[in-house]
Amino acid sequence: MIFLFASLAVSIGLQMVLPFPYGLGAALAIFIAFPLLLRRRYMNRMRGYGDSESSGGGFFGMNSGGSSAVRYVCLVCNHKHKGGSCPRCGSKMQRADF
């Protein structure tokens, strides 16, 4: 929040110093570019965490489970498999098992 209020103060100061179209353009550029730079900095900081083989964060990216492949569970016969249809009963009704 401190950074956002600081960018607000800087943009208001630029609008008072610069003439109308340039001050407005500079203020909009600060309001657009500053959150993008903050987000990039925080994402670069978070990149070092997790497994060495995972490609980054995310909702399922930080889990330390051994298998990275999605397995499915058949809703008819409760058989775990990897494909699109159950190899045991041939049903296509399934749920993902992480």
N, C-alpha and C positions, 0 to 999 in steps of 0.2 A: 504494500500500500504506500510505503514511503516513496518508492520509485515512481509510482503513478502520480502522486502529488508533486513530486519533483519535476516530472515531465510536463505536468499541467502548468507549473510555475514558469518553466523555461519557455513553453509555447506561448503563454500570455505575454512574457517579456519580449519574445520575438515579434509578436503582433504589435506591440507598442513601439518597437524600434524600427521595424521594416514597414514599407508602404503596404497598402491593402492587399493586392493580389499575392505578393511575395510572402508576407507574414502569414496569410491564411494557408498558403501552400506549405510553408515550413512547419506550421503547427500540425497540419494533417500528416505530413511526413513523419513527424516525431510520434504522433499518436498511432501511426501504423507500424513504423519500423521498431520502435522501442519494445513493445510486447513480443515482437518476433525475435528480437535479439535476446531478450530474457528467456524466452522459451528454448531457443537454440542452446544457450548456456546451460540451462538446467538439464536439457536432454543429453548434452555432452557429458555432464557430470554423472548422470544416471547410467550411461553406457557401460561403465566399468563393472557394474554389479551383475551377479548371476553366473550361470555356467559359462565355461569357455566356448562351448559349442553352440550356445543359443545366440540368436542374432540381435537380441536386445530385450527390452522390457515388454510391456503389454500385459494383458490379463492372464494369459496362460504361458507367457514367456519366462516367468520367473520360477516356475515349478521345478523341483529338483528330482522329479521322477525319472527313472531310467529310460523308459521308452518315450520317444517323441512322436511316434505314429499314433493316430487316432484309431482306437478299436471300437467296434460296434457290438451291441448285445441284441440278439434277436428277441422280440417281444413275444413270440409264440413259444419257442422251446428254450429260451434263456441261454443260448449258446454264444460264446464270444468269438468274433471273427473280424477280419480286416476288410472284406470285400463289400460289394453292393447288396448282394442277396445272401441269405444264410446257406452255407454249404450242407447243413444237416437236413433242414426241412424245405428250403427253397423260398421262404417267405421274404418279402422285401420290407416288412415292418420292423424297424430297428431304432435304437437310441444310441447316441454317442456315449462312450465310456472313456473318461480321461484318466 
